[in-house]
Amino acid sequence: MNVARLLILLAVLVAGLVIGALNSQDMTLNLGFTAIHSSTGLAITVALLTGAILGAGLVLVGLVIPLYSRLRKAQKAAPADAPVAPSSTFDGR
């Protein structure tokens, strides 16, 4: 699994380098109170990274945290000496 993660990381890094190299024109992003000067490749990469981080944060807040709290409540409600159901041998691959 670590090799797959490394390959994905390298693919994303190469894609970022290609985007940066192909979009090297200067641009100015005017925010009203300030202006930011950068290349279009850097602006695209930052926008994609910001979207990925915000999306992951929304999934964490909207799905993962509520599921963890439901799991904790279910574990507290279950008696300690209750038999545990056998888990499936399917590991998702």
C-alpha positions, -999 to +999 in steps of 0.1 A: +000+000+000+029+024+007+042+019-029+008+028-043+007+060-021+042+069-033+032+065-069+000+086-065+021+113-047+046+113-076+018+115-102+003+145-085+037+161-082+044+156-119+009+170-127+016+201-106+049+206-123+033+202-158+005+227-149+031+252-136+053+248-167+025+251-192+009+282-175+038+305-168+020+338-178+019+365-152-014+374-137-028+398-111-056+387-087-074+418-075-091+412-041-104+448-037-082+457-008-050+441-022-036+426-054-017+394-056+008+389-085+017+353-095+018+330-124-014+313-137+001+279-130+007+287-093-028+302-091-044+271-106-024+248-083-033+268-051-070+269-061-070+231-066-052+225-033-075+249-015-106+231-029-093+197-019-086+208+016-120+225+020-137+194+006-119+171+029-127+194+059-164+194+049-164+156+047-147+153+081-172+177+098-203+165+080-197+127+080-167+114+099-172+132+132-209+123+135-202+087+127-175+085+153-198+100+179-225+075+170-200+047+173-189+058+207-225+060+219-232+025+206-201+011+223-211+027+256-247+014+253-236-022+245-230-045+275-194-053+281-200-091+282-221-093+250-207-116+224-190-100+195-203-109+160-177-125+138-163-100+113-162-107+076-129-118+061-135-094+031-109-066+035-122-043+007-096-051-020 
